[in-house]
Amino acid sequence: MARRWITSALCALALLAPGSIGAASAAEAEAEGGRTSLRVMTRNLYLGADLAPVLAATSPQGLVAAVTAVWANVQATNFPERAEALADEIADSDPHLVGVQEAVLWRSQTPAGPGSATHVEYDFLQILLDELSARGKHYEAVASVTVGSDFEAPRSTPGGLQDIRLTDRDVLLARTDLPAHKFSVANPQSARFQSHLPVCRPVLGCPPNAPLRIERGWVAADATLGGRTARVVTTHLEPAAPAVQEAQADELLAGPLNTTLPTVLLGDLNSAAGGVGATPGTNTQSHGRLLAAGFTDAWTAARPRDPGFTCCQAPDLRNATSTLTQRIDYVLLRGKVKALTAHRVGHTQADRTPSGLWPSDHAGVRSVLRLR
């Protein structure tokens, strides 16, 4: 039973894909949009490591070694330090809403064994909220979804095996310091997609009748600003299977995006804009399908000559020169809403942490929108 638990957990862990402020200040953007100027941001936090080495392992001993290396990278990419840079981005932009991907929770259990790890090692969401609070900024998670299941697997330590547990979440953050008559959020929703990635690797001993699967999801809420309401949705689409990802985009259109309200979609779609710089995982039609359904790309509308690359830095976040070569993080709009500005965050040398880490393997995107 213990062996089945270890290999099943490692199988699930292996298939999880990892998925400077611009010139205009928040005050300037507010002046452009007036009282119906909705400021939004999408930000992939980066879970802290590339999980591919786990998938590449060919023996139980190799799997433990891979998990050990992954956890070492999570520690080396130092989310508490990165959270300071990420909080600076949000504080400087002052968005009403932030769509957050890979707001992971890392937990441990010593020694390894059956049961679930409960000791919190890093709670990315809480660490980020604490850093925002330290800057006098007040946000809360108004909606969240746990994507997939909890994945737990052993790593090697000098004292023996220790379980490491990964819980991945997508979250919609909203400001809480504004009077309700100026800004409010209602109707929080969340769900997992029906379309998912089946997981089975024979070398890991996947159960024959109960294949594991990687699920993803979305969160949404209706935001009212200056008496005008918009549906705001955030998501993180599947990177490892184009057909699954495109089906998830269709589910978005049939689900939370199927509304008569002005609609804003924030997220890491893992679909390269125009195919520029696309990898096999991002050479998909998801972005195009959303545009064909009537959505406008805020970046293209505001900065048509700027490629605006948002992905990706090296897994250790210490590459000396930025390696962003494709745009997969978006603010998309439909209905009575217009993009006034669009800027990247976390993409310049000045945005790196004191020890030289990029804030994330992605750049974020912030945009000022006018609700018409």
C-alpha positions in Angstrom: 0.0 0.0 0.0 2.8 2.4 0.8 4.5 1.7 -2.5 1.3 2.4 -4.4 0.8 5.6 -2.5 4.3 6.8 -3.3 4.3 5.9 -7.0 0.8 7.3 -7.5 1.7 10.5 -5.8 4.9 10.8 -7.8 3.0 10.1 -11.1 0.6 13.0 -10.4 3.4 15.4 -9.4 5.4 14.6 -12.5 2.7 15.8 -14.9 2.1 19.2 -13.4 3.5 21.7 -15.8 5.3 24.7 -14.3 3.5 27.1 -16.2 8.8 47.2 -14.4 5.9 49.2 -14.3 5.3 51.0 -17.5 5.4 54.7 -18.0 1.8 55.5 -16.9 1.3 55.7 -13.1 -1.9 54.5 -11.4 -2.8 58.1 -10.8 -2.4 59.0 -14.5 -4.4 56.0 -15.5 -7.2 57.0 -13.1 -7.3 60.4 -14.7 -7.6 58.8 -18.1 -10.5 56.6 -17.2 -12.3 58.7 -14.6 -14.5 57.1 -12.0 -15.0 54.0 -14.3 -11.3 53.3 -14.6 -10.9 49.6 -13.6 -7.3 48.6 -13.0 -6.5 44.9 -13.4 -3.4 42.7 -13.4 -2.6 39.1 -14.3 0.3 37.5 -12.5 1.7 34.0 -12.6 3.8 33.6 -9.4 5.8 30.5 -10.5 5.6 27.5 -8.3 9.4 27.6 -7.8 10.7 24.7 -10.0 10.4 22.9 -13.3 8.8 19.5 -12.6 10.1 17.9 -15.8 13.0 16.1 -14.0 10.4 14.1 -12.0 8.7 13.0 -15.2 12.0 12.0 -16.7 13.0 9.7 -13.9 13.2 6.0 -14.8 13.4 4.2 -11.4 12.0 4.7 -7.9 15.4 5.8 -6.7 15.5 8.3 -9.6 12.1 9.6 -8.7 13.2 10.4 -5.2 16.3 12.0 -6.5 14.2 14.1 -8.9 11.8 15.3 -6.2 14.8 16.1 -4.0 16.2 18.3 -6.8 12.8 20.0 -7.4 12.5 20.8 -3.8 16.0 22.2 -3.7 15.1 24.5 -6.6 11.9 25.6 -4.8 14.0 26.7 -1.9 16.6 28.3 -4.1 14.0 30.4 -6.0 13.1 31.8 -2.6 9.5 32.9 -2.8 9.6 35.1 0.3 12.2 37.2 -1.4 10.4 37.2 -4.7 7.1 38.1 -3.0 8.6 41.4 -2.0 9.2 42.3 -5.7 5.8 41.0 -6.6 4.1 43.0 -3.9 6.0 46.1 -5.1 4.5 45.5 -8.6 1.0 45.3 -7.2 1.5 48.2 -4.8 2.8 50.5 -7.6 0.0 49.5 -10.0 -2.7 49.7 -7.3 -5.1 47.4 -9.3 -8.6 46.8 -8.2 -8.3 43.1 -9.1 -5.4 40.7 -9.6 -5.7 37.3 -11.3 -3.1 35.1 -9.7 -1.9 31.7 -11.1 0.4 29.2 -9.3 -0.5 30.6 -5.9 0.8 27.3 -4.5 0.9 25.8 -1.1 3.9 23.7 -0.2 3.7 21.4 2.8 5.8 18.6 4.3 5.6 15.5 6.5 8.5 13.9 8.3 9.1 11.0 8.1 7.5 10.1 4.8 4.5 7.8 4.9 0.8 7.3 4.4 -1.4 10.3 5.2 -1.2 13.9 4.1 1.5 16.4 4.8 0.2 19.3 6.9 3.3 21.3 7.9 3.3 24.5 5.9 6.6 25.2 4.2 5.5 28.0 1.9 2.0 29.5 1.4 2.6 31.7 -1.6 -0.8 33.4 -1.3 -0.5 34.3 2.4 3.1 35.4 1.9 2.1 37.7 -0.9 -0.9 39.1 1.1 1.4 39.8 4.1 3.8 41.7 1.9 1.0 43.8 0.5 -0.3 44.5 3.9 3.2 45.6 5.0 3.0 48.2 2.1 -0.4 49.5 3.3 -2.3 47.7 0.6 -5.4 45.8 1.4 -6.4 42.7 -0.7 -8.3 39.5 -0.1 -8.9 36.4 -2.1 -12.5 36.7 -3.2 -12.5 33.5 -5.2 -10.1 30.6 -5.6 -9.9 27.1 -7.0 -7.6 24.2 -6.3 -6.4 22.9 -9.6 -5.9 19.2 -9.8 -5.5 17.4 -6.5 -3.0 17.5 -3.7 0.2 15.8 -5.0 2.6 14.3 -2.4 5.9 12.6 -2.9 9.1 11.8 -1.0 12.4 13.5 -1.1 15.7 12.4 0.4 17.1 14.2 3.5 20.1 13.3 5.7 17.6 11.9 8.2 15.6 9.8 5.7 12.6 10.4 3.4 10.4 13.4 3.8 7.1 13.9 2.0 6.6 17.1 0.0 3.1 18.1 -0.9 2.1 20.5 -3.6 -1.3 22.2 -3.8 -1.8 24.5 -6.8 -4.4 27.3 -6.8 -5.7 30.0 -9.0 -7.0 33.1 -7.1 -8.8 36.4 -7.8 -7.6 39.1 -5.4 -9.6 42.3 -4.9 -9.0 45.5 -3.0 -10.9 45.8 0.3 -10.0 49.4 1.2 -12.5 51.2 -1.0 -16.0 52.3 0.1 -18.6 49.9 -1.3 -20.3 52.7 -3.2 -17.1 53.2 -5.2 -15.9 49.6 -5.7 -17.4 46.3 -4.7 -17.2 42.6 -5.7 -20.1 40.1 -5.7 -21.1 36.7 -7.1 -17.8 34.9 -6.6 -17.6 31.6 -8.6 -15.1 28.9 -9.2 -15.0 25.5 -10.9 -12.7 22.9 -12.5 -12.9 22.2 -16.2 -14.4 19.0 -17.4 -11.6 18.7 -19.9 -8.5 17.4 -18.2 -5.2 15.7 -18.8 -5.2 11.9 -18.0 -2.0 10.8 -16.3 -0.5 7.4 -16.6 3.2 6.5 -16.7 3.8 2.7 -16.5 7.2 3.2 -15.0 5.5 4.8 -12.0 3.0 2.1 -11.5 -0.2 4.0 -12.3 -3.4 2.2 -11.2 -4.8 0.3 -14.1 -8.5 1.2 -13.4 -8.1 4.6 -11.8 -5.9 6.8 -13.9 -4.8 10.0 -12.2 -5.5 13.2 -13.9 -4.4 16.9 -13.9 -7.3 19.3 -13.7 -7.4 23.0 -14.1 -10.1 25.6 -13.5 -11.3 29.2 -13.3 -12.4 31.7 -10.8 -14.7 34.7 -11.4 -16.5 37.6 -9.7 -18.6 40.5 -10.7 -16.9 43.9 -10.0 -18.9 47.1 -9.7 -17.0 50.4 -10.1 -18.7 53.8 -10.3 -22.1 52.1 -10.7 -21.0 49.9 -13.6 -20.4 46.2 -13.4 -18.1 43.8 -15.2 -17.5 40.0 -15.0 -13.8 39.4 -14.2 -12.5 35.8 -14.8 -9.0 34.4 -14.2 -7.7 31.0 -15.4 -4.5 29.0 -16.1 -5.0 26.7 -19.1 -3.3 23.3 -19.6 0.1 23.6 -21.2 0.9 19.9 -21.8 -2.0 18.9 -24.2 -3.2 21.4 -26.9 -6.5 19.6 -27.5 -7.3 19.7 -23.7 -6.3 23.3 -23.5 -8.5 24.3 -26.4 -11.4 22.4 -25.0 -10.9 24.3 -21.7 -11.1 27.6 -23.6 -14.4 26.4 -25.1 -15.6 25.7 -21.6 -14.8 29.2 -20.5 -16.8 30.6 -23.4 -19.8 28.4 -22.5 -19.4 29.0 -18.8 -18.3 32.1 -16.9 -17.7 34.1 -20.1 -21.2 33.5 -21.2 -22.7 36.7 -19.8 -24.2 39.9 -21.0 -22.0 41.8 -18.7 -18.8 43.5 -19.9 -16.3 40.8 -19.5 -12.6 40.7 -18.6 -10.5 37.6 -18.8 -7.1 37.5 -17.0 -4.7 34.7 -17.1 -1.9 32.5 -18.3 -3.6 30.8 -21.3 -0.4 28.9 -22.4 -1.3 29.9 -26.0 1.2 32.0 -27.8 -0.2 35.2 -29.4 0.0 34.8 -33.2 2.2 31.7 -32.7 5.3 34.0 -32.1 7.9 32.1 -30.2 5.5 29.2 -29.7 6.7 25.9 -28.2 4.8 22.6 -28.8 2.8 23.3 -25.6 1.9 26.9 -26.6 1.3 26.5 -30.3 -2.5 26.3 -29.8 -5.6 28.0 -31.0 -7.0 29.0 -27.6 -6.1 32.7 -27.8 -7.4 32.8 -31.4 -10.7 31.1 -30.4 -11.3 33.7 -27.7 -10.6 36.5 -30.2 -13.0 34.9 -32.7 -15.6 34.8 -30.0 -15.5 38.6 -29.8 -12.8 39.3 -27.3 -10.2 42.1 -27.7 -6.6 41.7 -26.6 -5.9 44.7 -24.4 -2.1 44.5 -25.2 -2.7 44.6 -29.0 -5.2 47.3 -28.6 -3.0 49.5 -26.5 0.5 48.6 -27.8 0.1 47.1 -31.3 3.8 47.4 -32.2 5.2 45.9 -29.0 5.4 42.1 -28.9 5.0 42.2 -25.1 6.7 38.8 -24.4 5.7 37.4 -21.0 7.4 33.9 -21.0 9.7 32.5 -19.8 12.8 32.9 -17.6 15.0 30.0 -16.6 13.7 27.6 -14.0 16.3 28.9 -11.4 15.3 32.5 -12.2 19.0 33.5 -12.3 19.5 33.9 -16.1 21.5 37.1 -16.6 19.6 38.2 -19.7 15.8 38.0 -20.0 14.7 35.0 -22.0 11.1 36.1 -22.6 10.2 35.1 -26.2 6.5 34.6 -26.3 3.3 36.2 -25.1 1.0 33.8 -23.2 -0.3 36.0 -20.3 -3.4 38.2 -21.2 -6.0 40.7 -20.4 -8.9 40.1 -22.8 -12.0 42.2 -23.0 -15.5 41.9 -24.5 -18.5 44.1 -24.4 -18.7 47.7 -23.1 -15.2 47.8 -21.8 -12.1 49.4 -23.4 -8.4 49.1 -22.8 -6.8 52.5 -22.0 -3.3 51.2 -21.2 -1.4 48.0 -21.0 2.1 47.5 -19.5 4.2 44.5 -18.4 5.6 44.1 -14.9 8.6 42.1 -13.7 10.5 42.0 -17.0 13.4 44.5 -16.6 16.7 44.1 -14.8 15.6 46.7 -12.3 12.7 44.4 -11.2 15.0 41.6 -10.0 15.5 40.8 -6.4 18.6 41.8 -4.4 20.0 38.3 -4.8 19.4 38.4 -8.6 16.2 36.4 -8.9 13.5 37.4 -11.5 10.2 37.9 -9.6 8.7 35.0 -11.6 9.4 32.9 -14.7 6.7 35.0 -16.3 6.2 38.8 -16.7 2.8 40.0 -15.6 0.4 42.3 -17.4 -1.5 45.3 -16.0 -4.1 47.2 -17.8 -6.4 50.2 -17.1 -9.9 49.6 -18.5 -12.8 52.0 -19.0 -16.2 50.6 -18.3 -18.4 52.3 -20.8 
